[in-house]
Amino acid sequence: MRNTTVRRTTLAIAVVAALTGVAACGSSGSSDGKGKATGGALQVSPIAALRTAEQSTDKANSAKVESTTTIGTVMAMTAKGSVRWGQGLNGTLTIDYTGGTMAEAMRKTGSTSMEARYLPDAYYAHMSDTFARQSGGKHWLRYGYDDLAKIAGGSGAFLKDQMQNSTPNQSVKLLLASGDVKKAGEATVRGEHTTHYAGTVSVADLAAKTSHLPQSQLDQLKKQLAQAGVTTETVDIWVNDQQLLVKSHSTAHMTMGDMDQTSYYSDYGVQVLVQKPAASDTMDFAQLLKKLGGSPNTAVGSGSEVGGSGASS
């Protein structure tokens, strides 16, 4: 039972990380959100600065994303592509599994690299010819967010909520929701001058503050997080002089291993066009489970093994 819960929670965290390039995160060092005068000059507080960054990124509507994610020995992956937001997440990324048991499982399906397409109601993974021969000749595997919510309980419901209300600056939003932010200095990131913010926060508390879930699902999520060993997460973000998110880095401890993710954002406002895969070449994840004789408890494991859990923020 415990292992099933851990797999479910890992699935939700891994998918959120892979799809959006950010994971649940927070900050430390308190601020009242007001500017303070020091030596006659107005010093903008971290909260006020991040509110501006949140608004600027929301208005940008789209961006290019690059990320690397590891979860212990389970998964190591990179993702690169473009996403847009506003009415649910839309985008296309190239996912490469570079290590861990998921890379080994993907290798058995014929490839450790695939294209992933994200639409407001589902995520689509383009699998190899080897996989297609084993699954009725279809190359695309569809993971409906409603299905994932049913499979993974509270963590799946949280995943669905985040996917339908997500933007690349989710880390900024979560830092603001925590109400506890500190400025960590300045740095040059890929040639851009940036301001660095950092912190640590309770993942369960932030989930309650930033989601639209009913209390019953929040209680279930908190229980799953506790059983999976996920309590707090640290986050660092870098914001450029145009008040746009340039980089985020988050870490968290889990029973299955430490999670570490770094994401870069650029070319805000880039055009993003996403085409839904042809139905004739698409198999629904629920159909695959039925074909394999799977049950809800094995669904998460099966999804991980065929590439569902990592294939993104």
Buried (B, 14 or more C-beta within 10 A) or exposed (E): EEEBBBBBBBBBBBBBBBBBBBBBBBBBBBBEBEBEEEEEEEEBBBBBBBBEBBEBBBEBBBBBBBBBBBBBEBBBBBBBBBBBBEEBBBBBBEBBBBBBBBBEBBEBBBBBBBBBBBBEBBBBBBBBEEBBEBBEEBBBBBBBBEBBBBBBBBBBBBBBBBBBBBBBBBBBBBBBBBBBBBBBEEBEBEEBEBBBBBBBBBBBBBBBBBBEBEEEBBBBBBBBBBBBBBEBBBBBBBBBEEBBBBBBBBBBBBBBBEBBBBBBBBEBEBEBEBEEBEEEEBBBBBBBBEEBEBEEBBBBBBBBBBBBBBBBB
